[in-house]
Amino acid sequence: MDLLSFVCAVLLCTVVVHGKPTLRKERVHHDPELSRQAHEDNKSYQYDHEAFLGKEEAKTFDQLTPEESKDRLGKIVDRIDSDGNGYITTAELKAWIKRVQKRYVYENVAKVWTDYDLNKDNKISWDEYKQATYGYYLANPEEFEDATDQFSFKKMLPRDERRFKSADLNGDHAADREEFTAFLHPEEFEHMKDIVVLVKVGQGSKVFCWLNFFFF
């Protein structure tokens, strides 16, 4: 089930719950750009579910009864319909997903902040991040000499340092909340686009790209 189909199902449920609009029961403006997207149900449904609801909210929905889900989804759909005209457009759907994504990003940073802000000055220096993340490796490099994986600490450290410098806009070698968010989630920030690159995994059988359609 692709995301648009998922939302269509949500909207049909909402019509039953809310009974509006009365003249048309279809509240989605179909967009070929989305409707032709290829999805594999067994692989993409959970991703679509989390993209639409947010990761934590998706977990909550898994515990709801069908009737409770319909009621909750109906309220969410009304929030997506930003102009209140009774229809969900592609632009409104993208804006909602972007909002959910951004909320997850900032919640994630808040959760890990204290793990890296070692001196509690409300900033995270490169040295603090390096110590928290690579401290054991730096103290015991001999244990990693035989590592051949391209994501070994030896290759990850300079890559992280480059990304940290790109996020550190004022060049003070310390990241405030916004800069650290850009460091951890560069795909969310325009000035980090140059650092968002294709990363080859394993023996070249997979390629991941942090870029996504929300940039364009």
Beta strands, then each sheet from edge to edge (+ up, - down):
strand 1: 124-125
strand 2: 174-175
strand 3: 198-201
strand 4: 206-209
sheet 1: 1+ 2-
sheet 2: 3+ 4-
end
